[in-house]
Amino acid sequence: MKIAIASGKGGTGKTTIATNLAVSLARAGRTVQYLDCDVEEPNGHIFLKPHIDCVEEVTVDVPEVDESKCTGCGRCGQLCQYSAIVCIQKHVLTFEQLCHSCGGCMAVCPELAITTKQRRIGIAEYGDAAGVAFGHGKLDIGAIQTPSLIRSVKHHAIDDAVVILDAPPGTSCPVIEAVKGVDFVLLVTEPTPFGLNDLELAVGMIRALGLPFSVIINRCDMGDDGVVQYCRREGIDIAMEIPNSRKIAEAYSRGRMMVDVMSEYTGQFRGLHQRIGRRIAAPMREE
Amino acid sequence: MKELVVISGKGGTGKTSITAALAALAHGAVLADCDVDAADLHIVLSPNVRQTSDFSGGRQAAIDPTQCIGCGLCADMCRFDAIHLEGPANEVLGKTYRVDPVACEGCKVCVEFCPVKAIGFHEAVNGQWFVSDTRLGPMVHAKLGIAEENSGKLVTLIRRKAKEIAEERKSDLVLVDGSPGIGCPVIASITGADLVLIVTEPTLSGRHDLARVADLTANFGIRALLCINKADINPQMTAQISEEARRRGITVVGEIPYDDAFTKAQIMKATVVEYTGGEITERIKALWRQVTYALA
């Protein structure tokens, strides 16, 4: 079972939910994997403190032009939609950082002068965190191929485990890459006007992808009732509400797990997992 | 004219609330919301939209099912797994190939290689952008379509429009609300800017993400200042972060205490300095003085 934890707005508590859900299930003897897909700013390791035993360089394919074969016909540059390969006065120049690895230039070159080489975009690390199989990606500074790195991390998903994917914030390509193909999405929000606005955007995205989802309202006793009203109006399940707590905030600031400072949440997270299982088995009407 | 971009690395540190508060203090600045993935600045600024335009971040492929011969070459060549045998039937085939518009990255490879030229390539509308009036000055902002991409291009467009407006109005500042992370939209937000203000929070995650975003600004050679929001929730961490920033040559220009006035102001659709005249406003005014000093 693959569960993605996402949110439109950043800082609503995605990583808190994802890591505590993973640990709560692992402590109940479940096979659990946590994959941090927020590869621009991965934070799950701060809380899970994994022992890393495998580090991989993640690369993407970029073109390499054999100038001895190139006739300067310019068809590669005409096809490339990203200005990553251009032909100026019969000379071909490549701009690797703009390349989307579509393979078009290699396929279109009549002289077979273009081959593939690897360009590093970041690393992925895998290991164990007290019974939770751990994995995360770290995008290199200045790299823009966030979705490619997420795809690489997701390839390490274990088949028969409960796989918890910690998604990046927002509603565009990196999030879509992270939630694609999962069985269920949890959208974490906070009850503020910003939280509501970004939740509506995230719901639009998840519905466009046709995935079942529930909402978790973090710091539920601050702000206003706009999020609850919205969920009621839209028939959206609110799977969990977590009150604002100084204790949780302090634990978070020090990299400690919520279930370690307030053990009563362990049961709640296990209940959350059961609730998701029931929803996958018997979808709500709109699904 | 100067351009100041507010970014955060980590989400939820108060970037947009601080940007809005600075907008209230910076009389006559042109505002730009470049957090196009989850734009929130308009919520506290209640913009009066004067001009709406479509945004196209590129083109997209679409297969004409009546022409498709079902050879599958397009699906084989697509590196984005965007083409599947799930299109409608035609006179010959029970199913045709179809391009998933969410997965399509507009590379044109399928269009180029389709043996029967059944694939069209059209301008995709990925969102809308707006020029608005607000009580705090003109604002350029956008709404990316649902499940759309190309936010980097949209960010670049918004910044360009904001600068044009600033030139027209002889305004001396463009104030940009950036996006979280260190990827494509953030790079598009800060490239060529005069100054970056990083808003962080004193948590291990905030500290970790600050290090990455500070590496990014250094990598692009852009001067950065730091504001530590909610500074009192962990004073020790605040001190550590300040020390690390100093070592990197980043000036800490403000420590803002945790205050639920930020949330209350948001609910009242106001900036925090408009909502309250208390200590928090004094702190933000002090922050603003430091920022203007650095901009001069």
Chai-1 contact restraints between the chains, C-beta under 6 A:
chainA,res_idxA,chainB,res_idxB,connection_type,confidence,min_distance_angstrom,max_distance_angstrom,comment,restraint_id
A,G8,B,A38,contact,1.0,0.0,6.0,A-B,restraint_1
A,K9,B,A38,contact,1.0,0.0,6.0,A-B,restraint_2
A,G10,B,G11,contact,1.0,0.0,6.0,A-B,restraint_3
A,G10,B,G12,contact,1.0,0.0,6.0,A-B,restraint_4
A,G10,B,P180,contact,1.0,0.0,6.0,A-B,restraint_5
A,G11,B,G11,contact,1.0,0.0,6.0,A-B,restraint_6
A,G11,B,G12,contact,1.0,0.0,6.0,A-B,restraint_7
A,E40,B,G181,contact,1.0,0.0,6.0,A-B,restraint_8
A,E40,B,I182,contact,1.0,0.0,6.0,A-B,restraint_9
A,E40,B,G183,contact,1.0,0.0,6.0,A-B,restraint_10
A,E41,B,G9,contact,1.0,0.0,6.0,A-B,restraint_11
A,E41,B,K10,contact,1.0,0.0,6.0,A-B,restraint_12
A,E41,B,G181,contact,1.0,0.0,6.0,A-B,restraint_13
A,E41,B,D209,contact,1.0,0.0,6.0,A-B,restraint_14
A,N43,B,S205,contact,1.0,0.0,6.0,A-B,restraint_15
A,I46,B,L204,contact,1.0,0.0,6.0,A-B,restraint_16
A,I46,B,S205,contact,1.0,0.0,6.0,A-B,restraint_17
A,L79,B,E112,contact,1.0,0.0,6.0,A-B,restraint_18
A,Q81,B,G106,contact,1.0,0.0,6.0,A-B,restraint_19
A,Q81,B,C107,contact,1.0,0.0,6.0,A-B,restraint_20
A,Q81,B,K108,contact,1.0,0.0,6.0,A-B,restraint_21
A,H100,B,E105,contact,1.0,0.0,6.0,A-B,restraint_22
A,C102,B,R79,contact,1.0,0.0,6.0,A-B,restraint_23
A,C102,B,C107,contact,1.0,0.0,6.0,A-B,restraint_24
A,C102,B,V109,contact,1.0,0.0,6.0,A-B,restraint_25
A,G103,B,R79,contact,1.0,0.0,6.0,A-B,restraint_26
A,G104,B,C107,contact,1.0,0.0,6.0,A-B,restraint_27
A,G104,B,V109,contact,1.0,0.0,6.0,A-B,restraint_28
A,I141,B,D215,contact,1.0,0.0,6.0,A-B,restraint_29
A,I141,B,L216,contact,1.0,0.0,6.0,A-B,restraint_30
A,I141,B,N219,contact,1.0,0.0,6.0,A-B,restraint_31
A,G142,B,N219,contact,1.0,0.0,6.0,A-B,restraint_32
A,I144,B,G183,contact,1.0,0.0,6.0,A-B,restraint_33
A,I144,B,C184,contact,1.0,0.0,6.0,A-B,restraint_34
A,T146,B,G183,contact,1.0,0.0,6.0,A-B,restraint_35
A,P169,B,G11,contact,1.0,0.0,6.0,A-B,restraint_36
A,P169,B,P180,contact,1.0,0.0,6.0,A-B,restraint_37
A,G170,B,D37,contact,1.0,0.0,6.0,A-B,restraint_38
A,G170,B,A38,contact,1.0,0.0,6.0,A-B,restraint_39
A,T171,B,D37,contact,1.0,0.0,6.0,A-B,restraint_40
A,S172,B,D37,contact,1.0,0.0,6.0,A-B,restraint_41
A,S172,B,E149,contact,1.0,0.0,6.0,A-B,restraint_42
A,S172,B,S151,contact,1.0,0.0,6.0,A-B,restraint_43
A,C173,B,E149,contact,1.0,0.0,6.0,A-B,restraint_44
A,I176,B,A147,contact,1.0,0.0,6.0,A-B,restraint_45
A,T192,B,T263,contact,1.0,0.0,6.0,A-B,restraint_46
A,T192,B,Q266,contact,1.0,0.0,6.0,A-B,restraint_47
A,P193,B,I43,contact,1.0,0.0,6.0,A-B,restraint_48
A,P193,B,Q266,contact,1.0,0.0,6.0,A-B,restraint_49
A,F194,B,D40,contact,1.0,0.0,6.0,A-B,restraint_50
A,N197,B,D40,contact,1.0,0.0,6.0,A-B,restraint_51
A,N197,B,I43,contact,1.0,0.0,6.0,A-B,restraint_52
A,D198,B,A38,contact,1.0,0.0,6.0,A-B,restraint_53
A,G204,B,I146,contact,1.0,0.0,6.0,A-B,restraint_54
A,M205,B,I146,contact,1.0,0.0,6.0,A-B,restraint_55
A,M205,B,A147,contact,1.0,0.0,6.0,A-B,restraint_56
A,A208,B,I146,contact,1.0,0.0,6.0,A-B,restraint_57
A,A208,B,A147,contact,1.0,0.0,6.0,A-B,restraint_58
A,M222,B,T263,contact,1.0,0.0,6.0,A-B,restraint_59
A,G223,B,T263,contact,1.0,0.0,6.0,A-B,restraint_60
A,D224,B,I267,contact,1.0,0.0,6.0,A-B,restraint_61
A,Y252,B,T203,contact,1.0,0.0,6.0,A-B,restraint_62
A,S253,B,T203,contact,1.0,0.0,6.0,A-B,restraint_63
A,S253,B,N234,contact,1.0,0.0,6.0,A-B,restraint_64
A,G255,B,L204,contact,1.0,0.0,6.0,A-B,restraint_65
